[in-house]
């Protein structure tokens, strides 16, 4: 957990990768703490997240439960502990107009909701232009736990992750970062 | 709702390497659960869902249809289209 003590992170996804995608996660000091290479042509998503680009030390495994990802759930495992941290479930129908996800605990109980910032903006992004940066709020009731905010850059997808200090008892920061990587990987496709 | 409180038809039986057997909600089918005994992660049984087979069937239909069209033009083109289509389906299934 040492690498996850910060409250702010940046997830960077290279858009110009021919097949698949590469994700870099930086902490608040700009140090690379996670790296992932998403394979192309995989029907069942299995994203391996490593400590750095050497891909020697595996830090997280994000695995889809089913092949078709319309309302898919993704389990997040910490391989060093061989333990599931939690899961994320995409709300397929709702996400057609506005991206919606759920954070699940290790017993598959929903602990928080993730929703795209604004319905009108989400419709504009879908039907007019994807150049408007996306923002997501992770909420438990009305309490905001995490914010994912995309920076405007047509060539590099950058998501700023802000974890509220008092939210760590609800959502493990590793799960929060896995959520950010998933949003960049899965929702990033719609552009 | 905890696992134990789920209706029987709504749970999946999981066997851990440590010897413990437990149940998880059906929503976790094909996913990963933590064993309540040894606390390690265990794969929850469950093959591909019905939608996968529907998509596979549609894929075979499309490949068959396109190949038939090419067969009408020339036999060689038909065989090439069929081979490429089968290869694409095989890659998709293997990659899954």
Boltz contact constraints between the chains, C-beta under 6 A:
constraints:
  - contact:
      token1: [A, 41]
      token2: [B, 95]
      max_distance: 6.0
  - contact:
      token1: [A, 42]
      token2: [B, 95]
      max_distance: 6.0
  - contact:
      token1: [A, 43]
      token2: [B, 92]
      max_distance: 6.0
  - contact:
      token1: [A, 43]
      token2: [B, 95]
      max_distance: 6.0
  - contact:
      token1: [A, 43]
      token2: [B, 96]
      max_distance: 6.0
  - contact:
      token1: [A, 44]
      token2: [B, 96]
      max_distance: 6.0
  - contact:
      token1: [A, 65]
      token2: [B, 30]
      max_distance: 6.0
  - contact:
      token1: [A, 65]
      token2: [B, 31]
      max_distance: 6.0
  - contact:
      token1: [A, 66]
      token2: [B, 30]
      max_distance: 6.0
  - contact:
      token1: [A, 66]
      token2: [B, 49]
      max_distance: 6.0
  - contact:
      token1: [A, 67]
      token2: [B, 48]
      max_distance: 6.0
  - contact:
      token1: [A, 67]
      token2: [B, 52]
      max_distance: 6.0
  - contact:
      token1: [A, 67]
      token2: [B, 96]
      max_distance: 6.0
  - contact:
      token1: [A, 68]
      token2: [B, 51]
      max_distance: 6.0
  - contact:
      token1: [A, 75]
      token2: [B, 31]
      max_distance: 6.0
  - contact:
      token1: [A, 75]
      token2: [B, 32]
      max_distance: 6.0
  - contact:
      token1: [A, 77]
      token2: [B, 32]
      max_distance: 6.0
  - contact:
      token1: [A, 77]
      token2: [B, 41]
      max_distance: 6.0
  - contact:
      token1: [A, 82]
      token2: [B, 40]
      max_distance: 6.0
  - contact:
      token1: [A, 82]
      token2: [B, 41]
      max_distance: 6.0
  - contact:
      token1: [A, 83]
      token2: [B, 34]
      max_distance: 6.0
  - contact:
      token1: [A, 83]
      token2: [B, 41]
      max_distance: 6.0
  - contact:
      token1: [A, 84]
      token2: [B, 32]
      max_distance: 6.0
  - contact:
      token1: [A, 84]
      token2: [B, 34]
      max_distance: 6.0
  - contact:
      token1: [A, 84]
      token2: [B, 41]
      max_distance: 6.0
  - contact:
      token1: [A, 106]
      token2: [B, 34]
      max_distance: 6.0
  - contact:
      token1: [A, 108]
      token2: [B, 25]
      max_distance: 6.0
  - contact:
      token1: [A, 108]
      token2: [B, 27]
      max_distance: 6.0
  - contact:
      token1: [A, 108]
      token2: [B, 28]
      max_distance: 6.0
